[in-house]
């Protein structure tokens, strides 16, 4: 069963975008009140900061390796940190 993008984003600590690892700074799961220009994801890597809106993530397609290809062509993989007990 394929996960929806919003399910894959849940609990994400890092996002790999086109092979570059970014730390998740802000994450909002969409709901019935979300509009196209709402920011759902902010990430950073060093001096680089990126933000993705609902419009950026709309229509993302799941790819074979578990990532998502955005309409813009960017490839995203969501990673949650492991907790050891």
Secondary structure, 3 states (H helix, E strand, C coil): CCCCHHHHHCCCCEEEECCEEEEEEEECCCCCCCCCCCEEEEEEECCEEEEEEHHHHCCCEECCCCCEECCCCCEEEEECCCCCC
